[in-house]
Amino acid sequence: MLRTRFAQPVLESLEMSISIDEVRHVARLARLELEEVELLALQGELNVLLGHFADVQAIDASGLEALRQACSVQSVWSEDMAAPCLSRAEAIKNAQVSKAGLFVVPTILEG
């Protein structure tokens, strides 16, 4: 047995439910080959989903401020400030191989 929940529409003239013909049409557009039982199950699931949409529409959010993001965002980057650093000689003194003040590394691309 199929269990579905139909939410009360926001407006009396706005009924939010999907017919079995609409489900067949969408399934055909999506190139889904569904049996009648699967179509009925999908119809129930879609009607439950539409009921949730109606519930969301029924919420009075007129006093709420719109948010740009769902959660607060803060920068994780630090300020770009100049700081003392190693000289070239200090940086390459522990390198296995260096040449002309540069690190020498194995070739990884051939061709």
N, C-alpha and C positions, 0 to 999 in steps of 0.2 A: 504494500500500500504506500502510496506517495504522500508524504507530509509536506505541506507548503504553508507559508504564512503570508497572507496578503495584508499589507499595511494600509491604514486609512489614507486615502489620497489627501493631498494638501488642499486642493480645491474640489468641490463636489463634481465639477465637470471634467476633472482630470483623473481618469482611471488609469492606474499604472499596472497593466498586466499584458502579457504577451500571449497571442493565440498560437495554437498548434500549427496553423498555416504559416505564421511568421517564423516559427522555429524551423519548419521544413525549408522555407525560403532561405534563411540564414545558413542552414546546414548545406543546402545545395550550392550557395555562393562560396562556402568554405570547402566545397568538394568533399563533404563528409557523407559517407554512406551509413546512415543510422537506421536501426530498426524502430518500429513503432514504440516499443517499450523504452528505448533510449531517448527517442524524441519526447516522450511524456516526462521522463526523468529530467531531461534538459529544460523542458518548459517549466517544471516545478522549480528547478534551481534558478533559472532566470527570473521567475516571478518573485522568488525570495530576495534576489539581488535588487530587483526593482523596488521591492518593499523597503529594503534598507535605504535606497536612494530617497524614497518618499519620507522616511524617518528623518534623514539628514535635511531635506528641504523644509520639514516642519519646524526645525529648530530656529528660534528667534535669535539671530546673531546681530541684530541692529545696533546693540550697544557695545559690541566688541571691536577692538581696533584690528585692522588687517595686519598680518605679519608677512614679512618678506621671506622668512625661513621658519621651519618648524621648530628649530632649537636655536639657542644662542650660539653665535659664532665669534670666536676671538682668534686673533692672529697668533700662530705658533712660531713665527719667525722673529728672531731677535733683530735689533737695530743693526744696520750695516755700518760698523765703526772700524776705522783703521786701528790696528794693534801691532805690537812688535812681532816680527816673524823671523824665521830662520834665514840665514844667508844661503846662497846657492851651495857653497862648499859644505856648510853644516847639513843641508838637506840630503846631499848625495854621499856623505862620508860613510854611511852604512849600506849603500847600494851594493849588490853583488857585482854588477857591471855598470860602468859609466864611461861616457866618451864625450869630450868637449864640454863638460859640465852638465850633461844630460843623462837621464836614466836610459839604459839599454835594456829592452825587454824582448822576449821571444816573439817571432812573427806568428800571428794566429790566422791571418788570411793569406791564402796562396792564390796565385793566379796572375 
